[in-house]
């Protein structure tokens, strides 16, 4: 798997994990999300990947 494909997979995995946390109500509507650092440690990924996933969720939410 090339680097771009791997980065996209990590990014999509993070988005899915965040949506799952919301769905399972571990993160409630209107509640402040944990910091990028906390999320990256919890999910075992780089902060930059968490940041990218959060940005994409903001874009989706705005539609």
C-alpha positions, 0 to 999 in steps of 0.5 A: 500500500502506498503512503497516500493510500495508507494515510487515507485509510488512517484518516477514514478509520479515525472519522469512523471511530469518532462517529462511533463514539458519538453514536454510542453517546460516549461523546454527547451532543454539544459536549466539547471534544477531547483535545487532539492530544487526548484523541491521538493517544486514545486512538493510537494515531498522530495528532495531524491525522486527528486534526484532519479527521476533525476538519472533515467532520466540521465540513460535513456538519456545515452542510 
